[in-house]
């Protein structure tokens, strides 16, 4: 029965490349070959940096931007699984005690239906066999980072927007891989890392699919 349902779904809703729309997969070979992969950690310029380092699979090229846009705003959740595999097979992911993700505000989560960062993080946890723990809550439904014009505005508008959603002893003295879809200034990752470090985490490494402006 499950096979039949999967077959019907594939016929009615075939996989399409999140960038060009070509039928067959969520990331076609042509668009994959246009991606610019990163071999070194991302440099983040922050006055108070709570992150040990930030790693990203690729640059935020036109193709990558389209793929992530399709995931987030066209609700193609399965693209998150594809991106987690892309991250796993192309990036040197440091070993940590647990994996977590940047949270969405409950209002935005209800609108979208899922947290794209959680989809990526949970699949990455399965691939790496590292435990996923949902550690954070977003308490302010803030403006989208991308809609803020200046870098200065992006760096400061997330102050006190996150809080720990579990008991601190669950992260105390542990190394954490913090997953999100995109890193620009690093301010979102850094604010989450600040909460985790303040509550006892030993280290926090940011990990994203793409890095760009």
N, C-alpha and C positions, 0 to 999 in steps of 0.2 A: 504493500500500500504506500509506504514512504517513497519507494522508487517511482511509483506511478505519479504521486503528487509532485515529486521533483521534476519529472519529465514534463508534466503539464505546465509547471511554473516556468521551465526553460523555454517551452514553446510560446507561452503567452508573454513572458517577460524575459527575453533573452539577455544574456550578459552583453553590456556595451562598454566600450572603453570610456572611462570617465573624462578623458581629454578630447578625443576626436569623435566618439560615438560609434566607432566601428564595432559590429557585432562579433562576438567570439570570446572576449575576456574583458575584465575591468581595467586592464592596462595592456594595450596591444603592443606588439613588437616594435612598431614604428615609433610610437610615443615613448616607449621604454628607452629606445636608443637615443632619444633627444634629451633624456635626463642627464644632469650634471652631478655626479656623485662626489661626496666629500670624504676625503681620507684623513683629515685632521679635525680635532675638536674645534668648535665654533668659538671665536673670540667675542666676549660680551663686555661692553664698556659700562660698568656700573660703579657708583661711588661706594656702595655697601653691597658687596657680592656675597650671597649666602650659598652659592652653588660651587661645588668642587670643580665641575666642568660642565660643558654643554656639548652634546654630540647630536649630529643630524645626518640623515641619510643622503640628502641631496639639496641642491640650491632650489629656491622657489622660482623656477622657470615658468614660462607660460603654460607648458604642459602640466607641470606639477600643480600649479595654481588651479587649473581647470579640474584636475582630478579631485583635489581637496574640496573645491567649491561644490562639485557634484555630490560628494560624500555628505557635506554639511547641509546644503541648501536644497538638494533634490532628494534627500533622505535615502540614498542608496547605501544602506548600512554595510552591505557586503564588501564595499570598497575598503572599509576599514580593515577587514581581514587581509585583503590583498596588500595594503600598505604595511601592515604588521609583518607580513612575510618579506616584503621588500626591505624593511628595516633590519630584520633578522639576518637575511642572507647577504646584505651588502655592507653592513656596519659592524665594527668591532664594539660589541656591547659589553661594558664592564660587568663583572660579577658583583651583585649586591644581595643583601639579605631579603629584600622584598621590592615589589614593583607597585607603584601607585600612579594616579593620574591627576591632571588639573580638572577640577569639577566645574560643572555648569550650574548656574543659578536654577532653582526649581522651576521658575517661570519659563526660562529658556529651554530647560529639559523637557517640559511638557509640550512646548511648541514644536520642538524638533523630534521628540520621541525617543531619543537616545543621545548619549554623550559620546561624540566621535573619539575623544581621547581615551575613554574607558574601553571602547571596542578595540582600539589598537593595543592598549595596555594589557587587556585580558588575554588577547591572542598571543601577544609577545610573552606573557607570563607562561602560557601553555607551551610555547615553543622552547623557552629557556628553562622550563621547570623551576621557575622562581615564583614564590607565592605572591598573588595579587591581593592587596589590601586597599579598600576604599577609605582613605585616611582624612580627606578634607571636605569641607563644606564651603560653598560660596554664599556669602550672606548679603551681598549687595549686587543687584542686577545692573551692572555697569554698562556704559557705552562700549560698543565693539572697538577693540584696539585699532582696527584698520580704518575706522572712521575719524580717528584723531589725527589731525594734520601734522603736528610737530612731534619730533622725537621727545622733547621735553615733556609734552602732555602725556605721551604714552608711558614715560618712565614714572610718573608720579600719581596717575589717577587711580591706581589699584591699591593704595595704602589701606590696610585694615579691611580688605574685602574678603579675606579667607579666615577660617578657623578650623581647628582640629575637630574631627567628628567621632573620634574614638578615644579610648583611654590612653594617656601618654606612655604607659608602660608597654604598650604594644609596638612602639617605635623606638623606645629608649635604647641608645647605644647601637642602633642598627643603621646600616648603609641602605640608602633608598634610591631607586631609579624612578624619576618623576617624568611621566610621559605626557606629551601634548602633540597636537598635529603640526603647528608651525611656531617657530621662534623668530621674532623680529628684533626688538630691543632686548628681549630676555626678561622684561619686567614682570610678566605673569609668572613665569617659572621661578623668578627670584622671590616674589612675594609668597608663593607657596612654600618655597624652600625655607624662608624665614620662619614661617609658622612651624614647620617640621623641626627645624634646628632649635627653635625656642623651646619646644616640647621634648627635646632630648635626643633627636636623631643625631647619629654620629656624622653622617655626611649625606649630601643630596646631589645626585647627578641628573642634570636635565637631559632629556632624550626626545627628539622630535623627528618627524618625517622630513620636514623642510626648514631651511633657514633662508631668510631674505628680508627685504624691506617692503 
